[in-house]
Amino acid sequence: MEEKAKIIYQDKDILILNKKSGVVCTKEGRNDKETLEDWLINKFGKNDLPRQGIVHRLDKGTSGLMVVVKNTETRNKILEMFKKREIKKTYLALIEGDLSRDGEIKVPIARSKYTFGKFAVSEEGKMAETSFRLLKKYNFDNKIYSLIEINLKTGRTHQIRVHFSYLRWPLVGDLIYGGKALLGLSRPFLESIKIEFKHPLTEAELSFEGEMATDLKELLSKL
């Protein structure tokens, strides 16, 4: 089986993975054998944990760091930590638009009433909070793009993509939420680049920083 992710760190309780883009995290009743869940079974054998210990997901097109747990005690603790927002997740994104300042987006998100599998800003949804800061601007083909660092305060499905699309700053390559393909990149320019938390059992401070995926790095070098 092709490597779906790279193991960044592991101990007896947790795994930190760097997931490739194009990989679906969980089976969710699907029969394909190409998910991260299958890859974990292949690598470590089947365990009795829901989704083989995957406790949070990255969209198929998103690359980067993820936490996977190895036992029930760790799973219960880490789910509690996610709920209490004790796990800090940092993302990198390239958006279409001239971002003038750092800021915060705080609007609710729900499933789209019109398109299956999509999400949208909706008053009936759950509150979602995204803060961002500008890292660098690129001017290419008479258009300005902004590279930003994002911190998620909540973890709603497609949160970053929906929030920036709503503000008319879609992610480069995010064809579902209004972004356009750029220089051959037709997946969202979105990377889970850093994750920080206290170890659920030992309480040691953990911090992991990933490396930007090759396709994203190459795109920036061409701009």
C-alpha distance (Angstrom), angle and dihedral (degrees) to the residues before:
residue distance angle dihedral
M1 . . .
E2 3.77 . .
E3 3.81 114.6 .
K4 3.80 107.4 -96.3
A5 3.78 94.7 -176.8
K6 3.76 143.7 3.9
I7 3.80 120.3 -117.5
I8 3.80 107.8 -124.3
Y9 3.80 97.9 174.6
Q10 3.78 139.4 -7.2
D11 3.78 140.6 177.0
K12 3.81 131.3 163.0
D13 3.82 92.3 -73.4
I14 3.80 109.7 33.7
L15 3.78 144.6 27.7
I16 3.79 125.8 -156.0
L17 3.80 111.2 -154.8
N18 3.78 133.5 -172.6
K19 3.82 102.3 -144.2
K20 3.79 121.7 -151.2
S21 3.78 119.2 -127.2
G22 3.80 115.1 -103.8
V23 3.81 92.5 41.1
V24 3.81 119.4 118.7
C25 3.82 111.2 -140.9
T26 3.81 105.1 -145.8
K27 3.79 138.1 24.3
E28 3.83 97.3 -131.2
G29 3.79 90.8 -175.2
R30 3.79 94.0 -45.2
N31 3.78 118.5 134.5
D32 3.77 99.4 -145.8
K33 3.77 115.5 115.2
E34 3.77 96.1 -147.9
T35 3.80 101.9 87.9
L36 3.79 128.2 112.8
E37 3.80 86.6 -114.0
D38 3.84 89.8 60.4
W39 3.79 90.8 45.9
L40 3.83 89.6 54.5
I41 3.82 91.0 50.1
N42 3.80 89.4 49.5
K43 3.79 92.3 48.7
F44 3.80 102.9 39.8
G45 3.81 105.8 13.7
K46 3.80 126.9 -110.6
N47 3.79 117.2 -51.7
D48 3.80 130.8 -170.8
L49 3.81 94.4 -112.7
P50 3.80 123.2 112.6
R51 3.84 109.4 -98.5
Q52 3.83 89.6 0.3
G53 3.81 90.5 -74.0
I54 3.83 98.5 -50.3
V55 3.83 102.4 147.0
H56 3.81 100.7 175.3
R57 3.77 132.2 18.6
L58 3.75 140.3 -135.8
D59 3.80 118.5 -150.1
K60 3.79 115.2 -101.6
G61 3.81 92.5 -104.4
T62 3.81 95.4 45.4
S63 3.79 120.7 92.6
G64 3.77 129.6 -161.0
L65 3.78 148.0 61.4
M66 3.80 126.0 0.0
V67 3.80 136.3 169.5
V68 3.81 120.5 -129.4
V69 3.81 123.0 -176.8
K70 3.79 128.8 -142.9
N71 3.81 104.2 -157.4
T72 3.80 142.2 27.9
E73 3.81 96.4 -108.4
T74 3.81 91.6 55.1
R75 3.80 91.1 43.7
N76 3.81 93.1 54.4
K77 3.80 92.2 47.4
I78 3.79 95.7 46.1
L79 3.82 93.8 47.2
E80 3.80 87.0 53.4
M81 3.82 89.5 50.1
F82 3.81 91.1 51.9
K83 3.80 89.1 50.7
K84 3.80 91.7 50.9
R85 3.82 90.6 45.7
E86 3.79 91.9 -119.7
I87 3.80 93.0 138.5
K88 3.79 114.3 80.1
K89 3.79 115.1 -150.7
T90 3.80 121.7 -172.1
Y91 3.80 123.9 -166.1
L92 3.79 136.0 -172.4
A93 3.79 119.7 -142.1
L94 3.78 137.1 171.7
I95 3.79 112.5 -144.0
E96 3.77 133.5 -168.0
G97 3.77 103.9 -114.8
D98 3.78 148.2 58.1
L99 3.78 104.5 -86.9
S100 3.77 109.1 -159.4
R101 3.78 100.6 -170.8
D102 3.78 148.5 -1.6
G103 3.77 116.0 -84.5
E104 3.77 153.2 148.5
I105 3.80 132.1 -105.3
K106 3.79 117.2 -153.0
V107 3.81 113.3 174.9
P108 3.83 131.4 126.1
I109 3.81 123.3 -104.0
A110 3.82 130.4 -152.8
R111 3.79 137.7 165.5
S112 3.78 111.5 -73.0
K113 3.81 113.4 -101.6
Y114 3.78 90.4 -149.8
T115 3.81 109.2 41.1
F116 3.80 125.9 44.4
G117 3.81 113.0 -124.9
K118 3.79 94.3 15.5
F119 3.79 129.0 109.0
A120 3.78 129.4 -151.1
V121 3.79 143.1 -175.0
S122 3.80 105.8 -87.5
E123 3.79 136.0 162.8
E124 3.79 88.0 -134.8
G125 3.80 91.5 58.0
K126 3.80 134.5 89.6
M127 3.78 118.2 -83.5
A128 3.80 112.9 -98.6
E129 3.81 127.2 -168.2
T130 3.80 126.3 -161.9
S131 3.80 125.2 173.0
F132 3.79 122.4 -167.4
R133 3.77 143.1 -178.3
L134 3.77 130.8 -161.2
L135 3.82 116.4 -113.5
K136 3.80 104.1 171.3
K137 3.81 143.5 -17.3
Y138 3.78 127.0 -135.1
N139 3.79 126.5 -163.0
F140 3.79 111.6 -155.7
D141 3.79 129.8 161.7
N142 3.82 91.8 -9.9
K143 3.77 91.6 -54.8
I144 3.80 130.0 107.3
Y145 3.79 122.2 -134.4
S146 3.81 125.8 -172.1
L147 3.79 125.0 -148.4
I148 3.79 107.9 -150.2
E149 3.77 140.3 -177.6
I150 3.79 114.1 -135.9
N151 3.78 132.0 -160.7
L152 3.77 117.0 -163.2
K153 3.79 115.6 -145.0
T154 3.83 90.1 -179.7
G155 3.79 130.1 26.0
R156 3.79 108.0 -136.2
T157 3.81 120.0 160.0
H158 3.84 111.3 -86.4
Q159 3.82 88.0 -4.6
I160 3.81 99.3 151.9
R161 3.79 93.5 42.2
V162 3.82 93.7 48.2
H163 3.81 95.0 44.8
F164 3.80 96.3 50.9
S165 3.80 92.9 41.6
Y166 3.82 88.5 52.7
L167 3.81 89.7 55.1
R168 3.83 89.7 49.9
W169 3.82 91.2 -109.4
P170 3.80 100.8 110.3
L171 3.79 120.3 -175.5
V172 3.79 114.9 -98.0
G173 3.82 108.8 -101.1
D174 3.81 94.4 14.8
L175 3.79 97.4 128.5
I176 3.82 93.2 171.8
Y177 3.80 95.2 58.0
G178 3.78 101.5 39.1
G179 3.80 102.3 -81.8
K180 3.79 121.9 131.5
A181 3.79 129.8 -131.3
L182 3.81 110.6 -103.8
L183 3.80 127.1 -161.4
G184 3.78 91.4 -21.1
L185 3.83 97.1 -45.2
S186 3.79 108.2 126.5
R187 3.79 99.7 162.8
P188 3.80 123.7 79.1
F189 3.81 112.6 -80.3
L190 3.78 92.4 -124.5
E191 3.79 129.3 129.8
S192 3.81 130.9 178.3
I193 3.80 93.4 -137.4
K194 3.80 105.6 168.7
I195 3.78 138.8 22.6
E196 3.82 126.6 -174.5
F197 3.79 130.2 -178.1
K198 3.80 144.9 128.4
H199 3.79 113.7 -90.7
P200 3.83 104.2 -98.7
L201 3.81 92.9 -130.2
T202 3.82 109.1 23.1
E203 3.84 95.0 31.7
A204 3.82 90.4 -138.3
E205 3.82 112.2 154.9
L206 3.81 108.2 -106.8
S207 3.78 127.3 -167.9
F208 3.81 126.1 173.2
E209 3.76 127.5 -176.7
G210 3.79 121.0 -167.1
E211 3.76 131.5 -154.7
M212 3.78 120.8 -109.7
A213 3.82 112.7 -100.6
T214 3.81 115.0 -100.7
D215 3.81 95.8 -115.8
L216 3.82 91.3 53.5
K217 3.80 92.9 46.0
E218 3.80 90.8 49.8
L219 3.79 91.7 50.7
L220 3.82 92.4 53.3
S221 3.79 91.0 48.6
K222 3.83 89.5 56.7
L223 3.81 95.4 50.2
